[in-house]
């Protein structure tokens, strides 16, 4: 609906309702001034030249001088819809960029600690005696096939993309007399040639391989650090986080959140070689009390024990962290986040992990 008003009336509406002033100059010899309130458009007209018009030419001259001297420079601000109290009506829109969720490995299960894992190729396994169980030199073999880590398939792809010369994807590869063997499918009760005991570091065959040569490629846990790092030319905005743990969790070690960056940027006085990164900010939680004190929300028994072999054996708790300001990892200065246990002592219980809700955008 269009409502015609005087310039004086329009100014009053601008003040009382907080409306932005708009200018339309598409009609010759006119300043068509208007303001929008929901479905109502208030319109006032000021003539540029009053020689050929009838009416209030003197008032028009006053209005023209007032508008040009006090309002012209600031017209055509963004139109904002407002409610009956004059407050802006807002709508929530998604941020620019790509939403990404990073969930750490399970600090209660070393077979998920892929971040600092070490790769072994072609190790000759040791027959434990009957030809069915063969031991590896290292326990805690990395398991990226049983759903122990959120988005494990993507972490496999990331390793392969970042290491084109050795795209192993943390896979366990078993050969008997140089012949490739087939692993039993996850959660299956039959099929395949073998299965892996990831905790003890054993290859268990269903048919004896006594007297044969068993060689294995695998990765094993060597440290607890989990890394969040932006690719070159991108930044990561950490907008929220969550910590969760099982009901039988035991905090055996301090948890450390470290922001690292280029020494040349943050500590040039050290004279370290170009590309060297150092910790520039560290937050450590020595107790669960410290962790929960920082949280904004606490969810006791958010998920009950359920799900059978593919489920959870102990109820899960969670605490939520919301950041009033964005925590931005800027690739140009080498910023990255390390989440780790200070002494690499595995946590007790079934499960403990942290989740980060992020937006990745071009730098």
C-alpha positions in Angstrom: 0.0 0.0 0.0 1.3 3.5 -0.9 0.6 6.4 1.5 1.4 10.0 0.3 2.9 12.2 2.9 4.7 15.6 3.1 8.4 15.8 3.5 7.9 16.9 7.1 5.6 13.9 7.7 8.1 11.5 6.2 10.9 12.8 8.4 8.7 12.2 11.4 8.1 8.6 10.3 11.8 8.1 9.8 12.5 9.2 13.4 9.6 7.5 15.1 9.8 4.1 13.3 13.5 4.0 12.5 12.9 3.6 8.8 15.7 4.1 6.3 15.2 6.8 3.7 15.1 5.8 0.0 15.4 8.1 -3.1 13.9 7.5 -6.6 15.1 10.0 -9.3 13.5 8.1 -12.2 10.8 10.8 -12.7 12.0 14.1 -14.2 12.2 17.2 -12.0 11.4 15.2 -8.8 13.0 13.8 -5.7 10.6 10.9 -4.9 11.4 10.0 -1.3 10.0 7.0 0.3 10.3 4.6 3.3 9.1 1.1 3.6 7.4 -0.4 6.7 6.3 -4.0 6.1 3.7 -3.7 3.3 3.3 0.1 3.6 5.4 2.5 1.5 5.3 6.2 2.6 6.0 8.6 -0.3 6.9 12.3 -0.3 7.7 14.4 -3.5 10.1 17.4 -3.6 10.3 19.2 -6.9 13.7 20.2 -8.2 12.3 23.2 -10.1 9.0 24.9 -9.1 8.8 27.5 -11.9 5.9 25.6 -13.7 4.1 24.1 -10.7 1.2 25.3 -8.6 1.0 25.2 -4.8 3.5 25.5 -2.0 6.6 26.6 -4.0 8.0 28.3 -0.9 7.7 25.2 1.3 9.1 23.1 -1.6 12.2 25.3 -1.7 12.6 24.9 2.1 12.1 21.1 1.8 14.5 20.8 -1.1 17.3 22.7 0.8 16.7 20.6 3.9 16.8 17.3 2.0 19.9 18.2 0.0 21.8 19.7 2.9 20.9 17.1 5.6 19.7 13.8 4.0 20.9 13.4 0.4 24.3 12.0 1.3 22.9 9.2 3.3 19.9 8.0 1.3 19.3 4.5 -0.1 20.5 2.6 3.0 19.4 -1.0 3.1 15.7 -1.4 3.7 15.1 -3.3 7.0 11.7 -4.7 7.9 10.7 -3.8 11.4 8.0 -5.0 13.9 5.4 -2.9 15.6 7.9 -1.7 18.1 10.3 -0.5 15.4 12.8 -3.3 16.0 14.4 -4.9 13.0 13.0 -8.2 11.8 15.9 -10.6 11.2 16.2 -13.9 9.4 18.9 -16.5 10.0 21.0 -17.3 6.9 23.8 -19.9 6.5 27.4 -18.7 6.6 29.4 -18.5 3.4 31.7 -21.5 3.0 31.4 -25.3 3.5 30.2 -26.8 6.8 32.7 -29.3 8.2 32.6 -31.4 11.3 35.8 -32.7 12.9 35.5 -35.4 15.5 38.7 -36.6 17.2 39.6 -40.2 17.6 38.5 -42.0 20.8 41.0 -41.2 23.5 39.9 -44.3 25.3 40.9 -46.6 22.4 44.4 -46.4 21.0 43.4 -48.3 17.9 41.8 -45.1 16.7 44.8 -42.8 17.2 45.6 -42.4 13.5 46.9 -38.8 13.8 50.4 -39.7 14.8 50.4 -43.3 13.6 53.5 -45.0 12.2 53.3 -47.1 9.0 55.0 -50.5 8.7 55.3 -52.3 5.3 56.0 -55.9 4.7 56.6 -57.0 8.4 57.1 -60.7 8.8 54.6 -61.8 11.4 55.5 -64.4 14.1 53.6 -67.7 14.3 52.3 -68.1 17.9 52.5 -71.9 17.5 49.4 -73.3 15.7 49.6 -71.3 12.5 46.3 -69.5 13.2 47.5 -66.6 15.3 50.4 -64.5 14.1 51.8 -61.6 16.2 53.0 -58.3 14.9 55.9 -56.2 16.5 53.4 -53.5 17.6 50.1 -53.6 19.4 47.3 -51.1 18.9 46.9 -51.4 15.1 44.9 -48.6 13.6 41.3 -49.6 12.8 39.6 -47.5 10.2 37.0 -49.9 9.1 34.7 -50.6 12.1 33.1 -47.2 12.6 35.1 -46.4 15.7 35.9 -42.9 14.5 33.4 -40.4 13.0 33.9 -40.0 9.3 36.7 -42.5 9.2 36.2 -43.1 5.5 37.0 -39.4 4.9 40.1 -39.5 7.0 41.3 -42.5 4.9 40.7 -40.4 1.7 42.5 -37.4 3.3 45.6 -39.6 4.0 45.6 -40.9 0.4 45.2 -37.4 -1.1 47.9 -35.9 1.1 50.4 -38.7 0.6 50.3 -39.6 -3.1 53.6 -41.5 -2.8 52.2 -43.7 0.0 48.4 -43.7 -0.1 47.9 -46.6 2.3 44.8 -45.2 4.0 45.8 -47.0 7.3 44.7 -50.3 5.7 45.9 -53.7 7.0 47.3 -55.7 4.1 48.0 -59.4 4.7 49.9 -61.8 2.4 50.7 -65.4 2.8 53.6 -66.6 0.6 53.1 -63.3 -1.3 49.5 -64.1 -2.0 47.0 -61.4 -0.9 44.5 -62.5 1.7 41.0 -61.3 2.3 39.9 -59.8 5.7 36.5 -60.8 7.1 34.0 -58.0 6.6 33.3 -55.8 9.6 30.7 -57.3 12.0 30.4 -60.4 9.8 30.3 -63.8 11.4 31.7 -65.7 8.4 33.7 -65.3 5.3 37.2 -64.0 4.6 40.6 -65.5 5.4 41.4 -63.7 8.6 40.5 -61.1 11.1 42.7 -58.6 13.0 43.0 -58.3 16.8 43.7 -54.6 16.7 44.4 -54.2 20.4 47.0 -57.0 20.7 48.4 -56.7 17.2 47.6 -60.2 15.9 46.4 -61.6 12.6 44.0 -64.5 13.3 43.5 -66.9 10.4 40.5 -69.3 10.2 42.7 -71.9 8.5 46.2 -72.6 9.8 49.1 -71.1 7.8 51.8 -73.0 9.7 55.1 -73.2 7.8 54.2 -70.3 5.5 55.4 -66.8 5.3 52.9 -64.2 6.6 53.8 -60.5 5.8 51.7 -57.6 6.9 51.4 -53.8 6.1 49.8 -51.9 8.9 49.8 -48.7 10.9 50.1 -48.5 14.7 49.4 -45.9 17.3 52.4 -43.8 18.4 50.8 -40.7 19.9 47.5 -39.2 20.9 47.5 -36.0 18.9 44.5 -35.1 16.6 45.1 -32.3 14.1 42.7 -29.8 12.6 44.6 -27.9 9.8 43.2 -25.7 7.0 44.4 -26.4 3.5 46.5 -23.8 1.8 44.3 -20.9 0.6 41.5 -21.7 3.1 40.6 -20.7 6.7 38.7 -22.8 9.2 36.2 -21.1 11.5 35.6 -23.1 14.7 32.1 -22.0 15.7 31.3 -24.6 18.4 32.5 -27.7 20.1 31.4 -30.6 22.2 33.1 -33.1 24.5 31.5 -36.4 25.2 32.4 -39.5 27.2 31.0 -42.8 28.3 29.6 -43.4 31.8 32.5 -45.6 32.7 35.1 -43.0 31.6 38.2 -42.5 33.8 40.3 -39.4 33.2 43.8 -40.8 33.3 45.6 -37.9 31.7 45.3 -34.1 31.1 43.7 -33.0 27.8 45.5 -30.3 25.9 44.2 -28.0 23.2 47.1 -26.3 21.4 47.0 -23.7 18.7 50.2 -23.8 16.6 51.5 -21.3 14.0 54.5 -20.2 12.0 57.4 -19.2 14.3 58.4 -16.5 11.8 55.1 -14.8 12.3 54.5 -15.2 16.0 58.0 -15.4 17.4 60.5 -14.1 14.8 63.0 -13.4 17.6 63.6 -17.2 17.8 65.3 -17.3 14.4 63.8 -20.7 13.6 63.9 -22.0 10.0 61.1 -20.9 7.6 58.0 -23.1 7.9 58.7 -24.1 11.5 55.6 -24.2 13.7 55.4 -23.6 17.4 52.6 -23.7 20.0 51.3 -20.2 20.5 48.4 -20.9 22.8 47.6 -23.8 25.0 44.6 -24.7 27.2 44.9 -27.8 29.4 42.3 -29.5 31.4 43.7 -31.4 34.4 40.4 -32.5 35.7 36.9 -33.1 34.4 35.7 -30.3 36.7 37.8 -27.8 34.7 36.3 -29.1 31.4 32.7 -29.0 32.6 33.1 -25.5 34.2 33.8 -24.0 30.8 30.9 -25.7 29.1 27.7 -23.8 28.3 25.4 -26.8 28.5 25.5 -30.3 30.0 23.6 -33.3 28.8 23.6 -36.2 31.3 23.1 -39.6 29.6 22.5 -38.0 26.2 22.5 -41.5 24.7 21.6 -44.6 26.7 23.4 -47.9 26.2 21.9 -49.6 23.2 22.6 -50.9 19.7 24.1 -54.4 20.3 27.5 -55.1 18.6 27.3 -51.9 16.6 26.0 -49.8 19.5 27.4 -48.5 22.8 28.0 -50.5 25.9 27.8 -47.6 28.4 25.6 -44.4 28.4 27.2 -41.3 26.9 27.5 -37.8 28.5 28.1 -34.6 26.6 29.0 -31.0 27.3 28.6 -28.2 24.7 30.8 -25.2 24.1 29.6 -22.1 22.2 32.0 -19.4 21.2 30.9 -15.7 21.3 33.7 -15.0 18.9 34.8 -17.2 16.0 38.0 -19.2 16.5 39.7 -18.9 13.1 42.5 -21.1 11.9 44.2 -19.0 9.2 46.3 -21.0 6.7 48.4 -18.0 5.7 50.1 -17.8 9.1 50.1 -21.6 9.6 47.5 -21.8 12.3 46.3 -25.3 13.3 44.7 -27.0 16.3 46.3 -29.9 18.1 44.1 -31.9 20.5 46.0 -34.4 22.5 46.6 -36.2 25.9 49.6 -34.5 27.6 51.3 -37.8 28.4 49.7 -40.1 25.8 48.1 -42.2 28.6 45.0 -43.8 27.3 41.8 -42.7 29.0 39.8 -45.4 31.0 36.4 -46.6 30.0 34.8 -47.1 26.6 34.8 -43.7 25.0 35.9 -40.1 25.1 36.1 -37.7 22.2 35.8 -34.0 21.1 33.8 -32.7 18.2 34.3 -29.3 16.4 31.6 -27.7 14.3 33.4 -25.6 11.6 33.0 -23.6 8.4 35.8 -23.8 5.8 36.0 -20.8 3.5 38.4 -19.4 1.0 41.0 -17.2 2.6 
